[in-house]
Amino acid sequence: MLPLRLNAVVLPFILCLLFKRFCFGIRTFPTSTFAASTDQSLFHFTEAPEYRNGAFCSGSGNRVSSLSCDPSLVHIAMTLDSGYLRGSIAAVHSVLRHSSCPENVFFHFISAEFDPVSPRVLTRLVLSTFPSLNFKVYIFREDRVINLISSSIRRALENPLNYARNYLGEILDPCVERVVYLDSDIIVVDDIHKLWNMSLSGTRVIGAPEYCHANFTKYFTDEFWNDPLLTRVFSSRNPCYFNTGVMIMDLVRWKEGNYREKVEAWMELQKKKRIYELGSLPPFLLVFGGNVEAIDHRWNQHGLGGDNVNGVCRSLHPGPVSLLHWSGKGKPWVRLDEKNPCPLDILWEPYDLYKPYLVHHHNREKEEEEQNLSFSSSTLVDLL
């Protein structure tokens, strides 16, 4: 019999030779020192204040995480990974801080199966930071999408977890018929219930702020625009750019219309014929561009991270602001740590709960207690 450590290396190789159709590629992505270790002690967040419902809020309040089918809940889906954990924690904090009924907000976190920090550790970190938060963590198997991903202009855009939004209809509990999807590099400065209550007219599947002044052609290659068969997809639509980092999604219509398969079909074509450069965004534009419920721009002041190459500082768009979005290369927590923040990064800082972990005798016992926090088995869901 092979030694245990040798088995761990040789066995997967043998299985791949015997069952090639079931094997999948594994990509690695550059991570900071902050995200490079599975040691939970490197992640230290201050416990957030406890936000409670007002007397006017519907529902029972103070729910346990298993009651995700309560009709009074606001459902928010976000990814949860070691590289963006600090941003995710700040985003959750901002939602709760400005919500009129924070106990009615339920978070659905999608975590990668092969994250350097395990989904179980990430679950503990969320629970220790937000002890009364209503949430579940779902394990996203990267093999369901890894072979559909093509190279992008920025390597971070190739992360399989960027494509998890395409699988929410299958990942989340069947009783969840509607969800607000939020990226991890956002801050909400308004009541999330206002966004949740916006209706999707007709047969619209998603709602998002549209930007019809943007040059839509730049999101696809010349090879796409020079092919009359491909461009026919927009012949009956007037497509506008929208950012997929903030979306209201009707999951019932999503599943009925087989939209997962439609998005995947464009990704499969991209592998054969390069028609775009920007990762997970263009397939959504191809499927939904021109058929999106237009939401007020205040709900996605995007691009604050700068462009995808240089990450230069940007200013706010004209008009009111309900949500700030650091889409693009630059992230506020990185620039703040480097003592080189953009002017708007100061708006993100008040929601940051991360504190560098200092090894002192008086807080070692507290850290061990946080690591040993118990949580309901329904909090962490393994998707097979």
N, C-alpha and C positions, 0 to 999 in steps of 0.2 A: 504494500500500500504506500502511496506517495505521502511524504510528510505534509502536514496541514498547510504550511505556508506555500509549498510547491503546488499543492492542489489549487490554491486560490489563483495561481498564475496560469497553470497548464489547463485546468478544467474548462474555463471559458473558451480557450483557444480550440480545444478539441470539439466542444459543442458547436462552435462556429463552423468548423470544417464539416461536421456532420449535418448541421441544420442551417445552412447559409441564409435561407429566406427569413429566418427569425433573428438574425444578427443586425446590429445597428451601429453606426459610427458614434464615437464620443468626441465632442469638441471641448476644448478648454478655453477659458476666457481669462484675460488678465485681471487679477484682483489686487486690491490694496493690502497693506499689512493688516489693516483693520479686518479684512474679510478672509485672510489666508489661513486662519487656524480654526480648528473645531473646538478650541478651548473657550467655553462660555465666559470665562473670566475676562476675556478681552472685550466683551460687550457689556458695558455697564450703563444702564439708563436710570435716570431718576424716576421714581414712581409718579405718574401723572395725578393731578387732582381728580377727585371723584366727582363726576358730573351727573346730576340727578334730574329726572323729569319734573316739570312743573305740574301743578294741579290740573291744568287743562289738557294734558297729554292723554291720548287714548292708550288702551292696553294696560296690562298689569304692572309693568315696570319690573326691574330687577330680575330679569329672566335668567334661566340657565341656557347654555349654548345649544342644547338639543332642541329647543323650541324654535327652530328656524322657519317653521310654517305659519307662525302667528301672522294674521293678515294686517296687523297694525305696524309691522316692521318695515323699515327702509333698508333695502339690501344693497350693500356696496361690495364689489369684487375688486381685489387688488392682488398683485403678485407679491411674494414675500421671499426675498433671497438675501444672502449675506452681503453682496455688493451694494445693494440699495436699502439695506435694513434701516439705516439711520434716516433716510428719506421717508420710508414707509411709516416709521414710528412718528415722525413729525407730521406726516399727512393725517394719520389717525387722530393725533392730538388736536390738530386744527379743526377736523370735522366735529369732534366731540365738544370742543370749546365754543363753537359757534352754533351748535344745534339747539333748537328750541326744545327737543325731546331726545336727549342723547341716549337714554336707555332704550329707545325704540330703534336705534341704529344697529344693524347686524352686519358684521364684516365677514366676507368669505375670502380667505387668503389662499392663493395658489402657490405652492412651493415646489421647487424642482427636486426630483428624486435624487439627483447626484450633486446637489449643492455641497460646497466644502463644509458648510455648517448644516447639520442634519435638520430635517423638518421638525423633529422632536425637540431639538434644542431651540429652534426658532419659536416653536410654540411656547416653550417655557419663558422665553424672553418677552414675548407679547403679554403673557399672563402676569409676569412679575411687574411689567410696566403699567398695565391696565388690568388690575385684579378683577374688576367687575364688568369687563368688556364682554359683549355677546359676539362670539366668533367661532369659526371653524377653520382648520387648516387642511387643505386638500393636497395630496401628493400628486404632482403632475409628472407622468412618465414621458421623458423626453424622446423616447424611441418612436412615439406616435407622430412626431413632426420632424425629427432630425434629418431624415433623408429628403425632406421637401425644402429645406433651407438652402438658399444660394448665397454666395458671397455678397457683401454689401460694401458701401463706401467707408463704413466705420465698423470695426470688428464687434463692438458692443451690440450693434444692431442684429447680429447673427445669433444672439443668445436664444435658445429654444423657448425660454419663458416669455419672450416678447410675443410669442404666437399663442399663448394660453388663452387669450381673449376669444380666439376662434373656437374654443372647445367648452366655453362656459355652459352651453346648452346641455352638454353631457356630464360635465363635472359637478355642477351644483345640484342640490336636492331637487327632485322633480316638482315639488310644490313651489319652488321659486320661479315665478313666471316673469319677473321683471327685475332688472338689476342696473345699478349705476356702476360703470367700470371707470376706475381712476388709476392713472399711472402713479408710481411711487415718488415722483419728483414734483409733487403739487402741494399747494397749501390752499385750503378752503377758508375764506374770510367772510362767509355768509352762511345762512341756514341751509343745510343740505336738503331739508324737506322741500324747499322751493324748487330745487332741481328735480327731485324725485316726483313731485306732483305735476310736472309738465307732461302734457298728453302727446301721444304720437297719432297723428291724424291718418285716416284712411287705412291703408295696409302697410304703413311705414314700419320698418323693423328697428331702426336705430334713430336716435336724435343726437345732434351735435352742432356746435357752432360752425357755420360755413363761412368760407372766405373766398367769395367769387371774384375778388379783384386780383387774386394770386394767379400767377402764370401756371395754369394747370398742365401745360405741355411738358414742363421741366421734370415732372415726376415719372416720365417714361422716356425710353430711349428712342433714337431716330428709327431704329429697326421696328419698333412698335408703330410709330406714326406713319411709316412708309408702307405698312402692310394694310391694304384696304379691308381685308377680312377681319383683322384684329380691331381696327378703329371702328368697325361697324357696331361694336358694343355700346358706343356712345351716340349712335345715330338718332335714337329716339329720346335722348336725355341731354340736359344742359348741365354737365358736371361741374361742380365746384370743389375746391380743396376743403377737406376737413381733417382735423387732428384726432386720431383714434385714442389718444390718452384720456379723453373725457367723453363718454358716451352713455346715453340711456339705451338699454337694449331690451326689446320685447322677446323673451326667450321662447315663448309659445310660437310666435310667428317665425322666429329664427329656425326652430326645429321643423315646423310645418313646411317651410320653404327650402329646406335642405341647404342652408347657407354655408354650413361648414364645408360641404362638398364643393360648393361653388367657389369658395375662397381657395380651397386646396387645388382645384382644377387650374387656376391661374398660377399657383406656385409650381405645379408640375410642368406647365408650359414654360415657365421661367427657367427651369432646369435644362430645357432643351433649346430655348431660344431667348437670349437675354433681352427682356423688354422693360426692365426697371433696375434701379440701383439702391433703393432705400429700404430694404428689409421687409418688415411686416405691414407697412402702410399701404403700398401700391395695390396689393390684392384687394384690400377693403375699398380703395377708390374705384377699382375696376367693377366691383360688385355693386357698390352703393352710391357712387358719385352721381349726383343729379337726382337721387331718390332718398334724401335724408331730411328728417324733420329739423328745420333750422331753429337753433336755440340761440338766445341772446349771447353776443360775444363776451359779455361779462363773465360767463362761465368757463372760459378758457383763454386767459391771457397767456398765450403760449409763446415759445421761442426765447424764453428768458435765459436759457443755457447757451444761446448763441448758435451759430451754424454748426453743422455736423463735422466740420474740419477744424476751424480755428477756435470756436467757442467764445467769440468776442462778446463784450457786454452789450446788452440791448435795453431799450427803454420800454415802458408800457405803451400799449396801443391806446388811442384816444377812447374816452368813455369810462363808465363805472367798472368796478372790479369786484367779482365774487370769488374768483379762483385764479391763483397764480400758478403758472406751469413752467418749470425750468427744463422744457424740452430742448434738445440740442446737446452739444458736447459737454458744456460746462455745468457742474452741479454746485449748488450753493455751499454745501458742507465741505466740499473739497477746497473751494476758493477761500472760505473762511479759515480753514485750518492752515492754509498756505499764507495767510495774512495778506491776501490779494483779492478781496471780494469785489464784486461788481456793486454798484450803488443799490440795486434792488435786492441783493442778497441779505441785506439787513432786515428785510421784511420776513424772511424765512427764519431767521435766528431765534425769535421768541418762542417758536414751537419746537425747537430742538431740545430733546431730553437726554441726549447722549452726554455722558461724563467719562473722561478717560479714567480707566480703572487704576487706582493706586493701591498697592499692596501694603496695607497697614493691619496691625494685629486687631484693632477694634472693629474692622469691618469684614474680616475674613469669615466670621460666623454667619453674618448676614448674607454674604455671597453664597455660602454653602446652603443656607436655607432656601435661597432663591432657586438654586440648581435642583433642589429636591422637591420643589413645588409639585403637588399632584394635580392632575387635571382629568376631567371626564374623558373616557375613551371616545366619546362622540365629538370631541374637540378636534382630534386628528384623524383624518379620513384617508385611508390608503386606496388609491384608485388603481385597480388591477387591469 
